[in-house]
Amino acid sequence: MSCSIFLLFFALFVSILEQSVSVSNGSQRVILRAISGQDGEKPDFAVELNATNFDSVLKETPAPYAIVEFFAHWSPACRNYKPQYERVARLFNGAEASHPGIILMTRVDCALTINSNLCDKFSVKYYPMFLWGPPKKFVGWDPKQENSEILTIERGRTADILLGWINKQLGSSYGFDDGKYENEHLQWNFSDPGQQ
């Protein structure tokens, strides 16, 4: 009997040891996230689209322009480019955007089965691929149209290059150091009934 009790305690000890090793690795990450004040992930500013919401989101946006990034989550090039794209998207999307309502920055994951027809419709041949145009033109887009308002962004491989391309298209001078425009920094105009 003492041998079986010994084996039982030994098995229990090994089990506890294995659990403590796996917990300690995970808990170190949790502690690091808690110290940094984040969960390790930066929020996405680009709007994730798929075949079910693509038309409705682009049809309903008030922004006059949209950029759609077609990517594959498994692609190293796409993973490396994501922070670059997010840096530009931060200027135009989200509650803290410096220039909200001008461009809707979106992304479609072509590696997902649900999006295969959508990616085929836009003739996605490489990743990442970027298209620019009025949002409503994406909804009714026909690949056979020759005179389309949708343009392919050929050279947008860094945030600086992509923002430069956008500035050229819009005749603007947006920059990454642009701050959010806040009304509380304006002087109060008592003669304006809208401010009273």
C-alpha positions, 0 to 999 in steps of 0.5 A: 500500500505504501508504494501505491500511496507514494506513486499517487503523491509522486503523480500529484507532485508532477502534475502540480509542478507542470501546472506551476511552470505553465502558469508562471510563463503566462503570469509573467506576460500578464504581469508585464501587460499590467505594468505597461498598462495595456493588454500588449495589443495596440487598438486597431484604427482601420475598420475591419471589413468582410463580405457581410459588412463591406457594402453597408459600411462603405455605403453609410460612411460620410467620408468622401474617400476610402482606402481598402487594404486587401491583406492576408493575416498569414503574410509576413509582409502584411504583418510587417506593414500593419503598424504602418497602415495603422499609423495613417489610419489613426489620423483619420479613424477613431475618436482621437483622429486628427482629421476625422470624416475625410478618409475611411481607412479599412481592411479586408482579410483575403485569407478568410474564406468568407472574403474570397469572392470579395477579393476576387471581385477586386482582382487582388493579386498580391498582399497587401493591395490598396485601393482608393476611391469614393466609398459608394463606388466600391459598393457598385464596383464592376471590374469591367469598368475601364473609367473607374474612380477607384485607383490602385495605390502602387507605392504605399509601403511605409506610413510616410509614403502612403500619407504623401500619396494621400496628400497628393490626391487631396492637395493637403498637407496632413502630418503625423504630428497633427493634433486633434482639433478641439473646440475648447481651444477656441476663444469664446465668441459671445456674438455667435448664437451657436456658442451661447 
